[in-house]
């Protein structure tokens, strides 16, 4: 069965660390918005977030506006994400 465009997963945020992504998921969950961390296995406890360029937080396209609204209530300094992990130092 094909998903409709509204049911497709889209990137909401890209976090530098797993705990940041988990915080966003917790906020979204409290607001009734489903979220998915496709990079959780790779990033969780391995320290490989730099190799995978962060931890993506995905939501359904149909929930994107509600997710942004839920996160807009947080102060900028409390809200992680939207940054890419720098390359490893040389």
Phi, psi and omega in degrees: 000130178278143176277144173285159180305328180289339181265356180289148177279134179233153181283124176266315182213158172233115186255150179283338184222151181300318183296330177292315179297321179294325176297315179298317179298321179296318178297315180296319179299319179297334179265003178080021180255123178289137178224158185220137177248091183293342183262009185300317181297318183286322186269329186297109174074000184258341183072021183264014183300330177294325179288328182259010177061042174100182180243115181279139173251117182251145173226164175293144179304323180290342180258001186301314180296316179295323179294314178298321178296317179298320181282339182291343179282346179273148175287148182307320182289344178268345189256109178279170173112176182069011175244150176262147178286132178295156175298159178299143178297149182271000000 
